[in-house]
C-alpha cells in the first residue's frame, strides 16, 4: 500500500461523501479507492468511515485523522512545488464560501482570470448569505464582512466596504424624497428590510453626520435574507435600502437607483478572508487569498495601515457558542450590529 495514495483516497472520500465520486475525481476505479481506504484502516487499526448502502460518514477518529491528513497532503504539495524542476502551479480542490452579492458581481465574473493563472485548482464555491460551519462543513476559507468575533478563526483583512442609502425612482415618485434618515422610520416612508441570519430579525442601520449618530430601523413592506433578492426588491421600488458602492454603482450610473442623504456616512465595513487555524495554509489556499485580496483592492481597498492588508490575525471572541461559524455578509447593511 502506498500511504500517500491511501491518505489521498481517504481524504477525497470524506470530502465527496462517496467512494464513487472520490474515484471519479482521482481517476481511479471505485474498487481501488475502497481497497486503499480498507488497507489504511487495517494499518491504523481504526475505523475511519461508517459505510451504508446510501451514504458514507466519517467517524470521530476519522475526523481527527482527516485534519492531520489535510496538513500532510498540503506539505507534500508545497514540497513538490519547491523543487527547481517541478511545476510551480498549485493544484487540488479548494472549498470556499462567499456572500451571494459578492459572488455575483465581483468574484464569479473574475474567475476565468483565476483559472487561467491556476488551471490545476478546482474550486467548490458555496454562495449564500447564511451562517456557515467552517469546521463541520469542511470549508477551507470564507469571505465575510463585518467585525468577525470568533477567536477560533484566523483572518486577513482584504477590503473596506463603503455604503450609502439609495432608492428607486419609482419609489421616490410615489412616496417623495426623504430629507432626513429619520423619515424612513417616523413617516409614511418604507425600507427594504434585511434579516440577519443569526437572529432572524431585521437589521437596523447606523449613520452619522457632523458628530450626530443615529440608528434607523424603519418600517418595511418586505424583509429578505438574501443580498441579491434584497437589491432586487429595492430596484422594484419597494423601499429605500442600504448598499455598498460595489452593489449600487452600476445601477446609480444607469439611473435605476438614486442616492439619498449625501451628507450622512456609514463606518466602512471590513471584509475578511477567514479560515480555521488548524487548516494548513496550503499553496492553493494561499494563492486564492492573494487573488481575492488583489481583486478587492480594485473594488473596495483597505482603508488603513498596510499591516492590516497582509497579516493573518486571530479574531477576538465574543461568543464561544459560535465557534467555527460565520455569517455570510455581502454588504454594509447586512450585518447584525452589537
Secondary structure by P-SEA (a helix, b strand, c coil): ccaaaaaaaaaaaaaaccaaaaaaaacccaaaaaaaaaaaaaaacccccccccccccccaaaaaaaaaaaaaaaaaaaaaaaccccccccccbbbbbbcaaaaacccccaaaaaaaacccccccccccccccccccccccbbbbccccccccbbbbbccccccbbbbcaaaaaaccccccccccccccbbbbbbbbcccccbbbbbbbcccbbbbbbcccccccccaaaaaaaaaaccbbbbbcccccaaaaaacccccccccccccbbbbbbcccccccccaaaaaaaaaaaaaaaaccccccccccccbbbbbbbcccccccbbbbbccccccccc
